[in-house]
Each structure stands twice: as C-alpha cells, then as structure tokens.
Amino acid sequence: MQSKKINIAISLLLFIFGNAGLFIFVPLEHLKNYIILHLLMISVGVIIILFFQTGISFVIILMITLLYGAALSLIAYNKNIFQYEQFELMILYSAYILSIIPFWLIRNVFLQLATEMERRLMEIEQLKKYSSPNQKMLTYPAFMDRAQMIMTGLKRRNEQGYLLKIQLKEKTMTDKAFHEVLQKAVEYTIRDEFDFYMGMDNGALLVFLQNTEATGVDIVQNRLNNHLKKHINLITSPIDYKSVKIDDLPTAMKKVFSVEIGGCNH
C-alpha cells in the first residue's frame, strides 16, 4: 500500500512539473499554433486510458506517443523550424509524455487498489461465514462446511454421526437470559474437539455429534438436563430434543427442519 501511495505521488509530481514547465519555458504566444493539437492528443490519450484495459491502453498510448513525436518532427521539417523553436516542440512533446504516462500509472495503481479491495472484501465475506456473536456457535454456512468435511471422514472410518436439535417446549419462553444459559449448557456438554453447534432462526440449537451412537446421544441429553437443573429452578425440563442419525447430511438436515420436535427419536 505504501509503495502505491509513492507511485501516485511521483506520478502527480511528474504531471504537474511537466505541464508547468510547458508554460514556463515556452511563451504562451508561441503555443497558440500547437495548443489545440496538444490538448487533442492528451484528450485522446485520456479516453483510451479510461475505456481500455491497462495492457491494451499502454500499447495504444505508446503507439500514439511515437506517432505524435513523428508528427511534431514532420511539422518542424516542413516549416524549416530550427534551434529555439525546435526546443519549444521538444518541451511540448515532453509535456505530453509527462501528462499521459503519469495518468496511465495513476489509473493502473487505482485499478490495482480496487482489485485488492475486492479480494479483501471476498476474504472478509468468507471469514464472516465462520463468525457469530457467540464465539463458539457457528453460522449456518460454517456449520454445513464443517459437517460435510467431517462426514467424509466418518464414512471412511465407518463411524456414525447424529444431529441433535434442542428447542424450548414452550414457545412463550423467549427470555434472552435463558437462551444464554442454554447455549452455555450446550457448550459445557458437547465435546470441544469433536462436536459443534449452530443457532436456528426459531431459537433452537442444532448440534452435530460425531463418532457416537444412540446411547451417546442419550448421554448428551442427560448431561444437558443435569447441567440446566443447576441453573434453573424448574420441576420438568423445558427442553425438547429431536435427534437424527446422519446417513446423508442433506437428508438428515431436511428431517431436522421438517419434523416437529416431540421427544427423542433415534
């Protein structure tokens, strides 16, 4: 980034000094015969730079620069211009080069910055998939990516995985504090190195349990119930569970989202 700023600064200085030098070293009355041609050539160059790709515009600008130099040489030859007037045409030509080339460099730098910005925005969007307000709770894309990857390993090792949906029995129980207690209970209950979970739109939590069986799912549920009893004073558990064995992840996800919760179904 710092080098790009330096390139822009140098290009701007070249542009300013080049055009300032044109009017410093060449009297204005001497330019009246060439100023229209000069401005026309700069305008054509700017249009090419703005509307063509960087590589193509550079080639075209290079060809136009050579043709412009040849045209000024031809003008000097036909009009028998010598000595000081030749110097004026050289200043005019130098001013053109110091106008177009820095402009091309500046646009090239800005295009690179725009490309880099787009790349970083894409990286940020990818990282957002793996972030949520809760540090341990995955977002849906992150959950699915990780689940797909783990299922490949489970099938290869001939192991089982389960989806466990955890939801409040009473829809009226929407207290934020209780949901926080439930999330902390899930994080305490599941195995950090094996299991993970995500939040669902309806407030439920979906846990991926890998390398386990139906009895392992029951153990998780019992541990979760016991942990909740330590933090909430309720006679019966306010939680309903729905577990689905994962033979195929998309099919298991459909079962979890479509089937109403009502006890534990292995």
C-alpha positions in Angstrom: 0.0 0.0 0.0 2.8 2.4 0.9 4.6 1.8 -2.5 1.3 2.5 -4.3 1.0 5.9 -2.5 4.6 6.7 -3.5 3.8 5.8 -7.1 0.7 8.1 -7.1 2.7 10.9 -5.6 5.5 10.7 -8.1 3.1 10.5 -11.0 1.3 13.6 -9.8 4.5 15.5 -9.4 5.6 14.5 -12.9 2.2 15.6 -14.3 2.4 19.0 -12.5 6.0 19.7 -13.3 5.6 18.6 -16.9 2.7 20.8 -17.7 4.0 23.7 -15.6 7.3 23.5 -17.4 5.5 23.8 -20.7 4.2 27.3 -19.9 7.4 28.3 -18.0 9.8 27.5 -20.8 7.6 28.3 -23.8 5.9 31.6 -24.2 2.1 31.3 -24.5 2.0 33.1 -27.8 4.4 30.5 -29.3 2.0 27.7 -28.2 -1.1 29.1 -30.0 -0.3 27.2 -33.1 0.1 23.8 -31.3 -2.0 24.1 -28.2 -5.2 22.7 -29.9 -3.2 19.7 -31.2 -1.6 19.2 -27.8 -4.9 19.2 -25.9 -6.5 17.0 -28.6 -3.7 14.4 -28.2 -4.0 14.5 -24.4 -7.8 14.1 -24.6 -7.5 11.1 -26.9 -4.9 9.5 -24.6 -7.1 10.1 -21.5 -10.1 8.5 -23.3 -8.1 5.4 -24.3 -6.7 5.0 -20.8 -10.2 5.3 -19.2 -12.0 2.9 -21.5 -9.4 0.3 -22.4 -7.8 -2.4 -20.3 -4.5 -1.5 -18.8 -2.3 -3.5 -21.0 -4.1 -2.6 -24.2 -4.2 1.1 -23.4 -0.5 1.1 -22.7 0.3 -0.3 -26.1 -2.1 2.2 -27.8 -0.7 5.1 -25.9 2.9 4.0 -26.8 1.9 4.0 -30.5 0.2 7.3 -30.3 3.2 8.8 -28.4 5.5 7.7 -31.2 3.2 9.0 -33.9 2.8 12.3 -32.1 6.6 12.6 -31.9 6.9 11.8 -35.6 4.1 14.3 -36.4 6.0 17.1 -34.5 9.2 16.2 -36.3 7.4 16.4 -39.6 5.9 19.8 -38.7 9.4 21.1 -37.8 10.8 19.7 -41.1 8.1 21.1 -43.3 8.2 24.6 -41.7 12.0 24.6 -41.6 11.9 25.1 -37.8 15.4 25.2 -36.2 17.1 25.9 -32.9 14.8 27.6 -30.3 11.5 26.6 -32.0 12.7 23.0 -32.1 13.3 23.3 -28.4 9.7 24.5 -27.9 8.3 21.5 -29.8 10.5 19.2 -27.6 9.1 20.9 -24.5 5.6 20.4 -25.9 6.3 16.7 -26.6 7.8 16.2 -23.2 4.7 17.8 -21.6 2.5 15.4 -23.4 4.6 12.4 -22.2 4.6 13.8 -18.6 0.8 14.2 -18.8 -0.2 10.8 -20.3 2.3 8.4 -18.7 1.6 9.6 -15.1 -2.2 9.5 -15.8 -1.8 5.9 -17.0 0.3 5.0 -14.0 -2.2 6.6 -11.6 -5.2 4.7 -13.1 -3.2 1.5 -13.1 -2.5 2.0 -9.3 -6.1 2.7 -8.6 -7.2 -0.4 -10.6 -4.8 -2.5 -8.6 -6.2 -1.0 -5.3 -9.7 -1.7 -6.5 -8.8 -5.3 -7.3 -7.1 -5.7 -4.0 -10.1 -4.2 -2.2 -12.5 -6.6 -3.9 -10.2 -9.6 -3.0 -10.1 -8.5 0.7 -13.9 -8.0 0.8 -14.3 -11.5 -0.5 -12.0 -12.8 2.1 -14.0 -10.9 4.8 -17.2 -12.4 3.5 -15.6 -15.9 3.7 -14.5 -15.1 7.3 -18.0 -13.9 8.2 -19.2 -17.5 7.5 -17.1 -18.6 10.4 -18.0 -15.9 12.8 -21.0 -15.2 15.0 -21.8 -13.0 18.1 -21.2 -16.2 20.1 -17.6 -17.2 19.7 -18.3 -21.0 19.8 -21.6 -21.0 17.9 -21.1 -21.5 14.2 -23.1 -19.8 11.5 -25.1 -21.9 9.1 -22.5 -21.9 6.2 -19.7 -22.7 8.6 -21.8 -25.5 10.2 -22.5 -27.0 6.9 -18.9 -26.8 5.6 -17.6 -28.4 8.7 -20.3 -31.1 8.8 -19.7 -32.0 5.2 -15.9 -32.3 5.8 -16.4 -34.4 9.0 -19.0 -36.7 7.3 -16.4 -37.6 4.7 -14.1 -38.8 7.4 -16.8 -40.6 9.4 -17.9 -42.6 6.3 -14.3 -43.5 5.5 -13.8 -44.8 9.1 -17.2 -46.4 9.1 -18.3 -44.2 12.1 -21.7 -42.6 12.9 -22.8 -39.1 13.4 -26.0 -37.5 14.7 -27.8 -34.2 14.5 -29.4 -33.2 17.8 -32.0 -30.4 17.8 -32.5 -28.7 21.1 -35.6 -26.5 21.5 -37.7 -25.0 24.2 -41.0 -26.7 24.8 -42.9 -23.5 25.5 -42.9 -21.0 22.6 -43.6 -18.3 25.2 -40.2 -18.9 26.8 -38.2 -16.4 24.9 -36.2 -14.9 27.7 -32.8 -13.9 26.3 -31.1 -14.8 29.6 -32.5 -18.3 29.5 -31.2 -18.8 25.9 -27.8 -17.7 27.0 -27.9 -20.3 29.8 -29.0 -22.9 27.3 -26.1 -22.0 24.9 -23.6 -22.2 27.8 -25.0 -25.5 28.8 -24.7 -26.9 25.3 -21.1 -25.7 25.1 -20.3 -27.3 28.5 -22.0 -30.6 27.5 -20.6 -31.2 24.0 -17.0 -32.4 23.4 -14.9 -29.4 22.2 -12.7 -31.5 19.9 -15.5 -33.4 18.3 -18.9 -31.7 18.4 -20.2 -28.3 17.4 -23.5 -26.5 17.1 -25.3 -23.6 15.4 -28.3 -21.4 16.2 -31.5 -21.7 14.2 -34.0 -19.0 13.2 -36.7 -20.2 15.6 -34.3 -20.1 18.5 -33.5 -23.8 18.6 -29.9 -25.1 18.6 -28.6 -27.8 16.3 -25.7 -29.9 17.5 -23.5 -32.1 15.3 -22.4 -35.2 17.3 -19.7 -37.1 15.6 -18.4 -40.6 16.2 -21.3 -41.6 18.5 -24.3 -43.9 18.7 -27.9 -43.5 20.0 -26.7 -44.2 23.6 -24.1 -41.4 23.2 -27.0 -39.0 22.2 -28.9 -40.0 25.3 -25.8 -39.3 27.4 -25.5 -35.8 25.9 -29.2 -35.1 26.6 -28.9 -36.3 30.2 -25.8 -34.3 30.8 -27.5 -31.2 29.4 -30.6 -31.7 31.5 -28.5 -32.2 34.7 -26.5 -29.0 33.9 -29.6 -27.0 33.3 -31.1 -28.1 36.7 -28.2 -26.5 38.4 -29.0 -23.1 36.9 -32.8 -23.0 36.5 -35.5 -23.9 39.1 -38.0 -26.0 37.1 -39.8 -29.2 38.0 -39.7 -30.6 34.5 -37.2 -30.0 31.7 -38.2 -27.1 29.4 -36.3 -28.7 26.6 -37.4 -30.9 23.8 -35.0 -33.0 21.7 -35.0 -34.4 18.2 -32.1 -36.5 17.1 -31.5 -37.8 13.6 -28.8 -40.3 12.5 -26.8 -38.9 9.6 -26.6 -41.3 6.7 -26.7 -38.4 4.3 -26.3 -34.9 5.5 -28.8 -33.1 3.3 -31.5 -35.7 4.1 -30.8 -35.5 7.8 -31.0 -31.7 7.7 -34.4 -31.9 5.9 -35.6 -34.3 8.7 -34.4 -31.9 11.4 -36.1 -28.9 9.8 -39.3 -30.5 8.7 -40.2 -32.9 11.5 -41.9 -31.4 14.6 -40.0 -32.0 17.8 -41.5 -34.3 20.3 -39.2 -36.3 22.5 -36.1 -38.1 21.3 -36.3 -40.1 18.1 -33.2 -42.0 17.1 
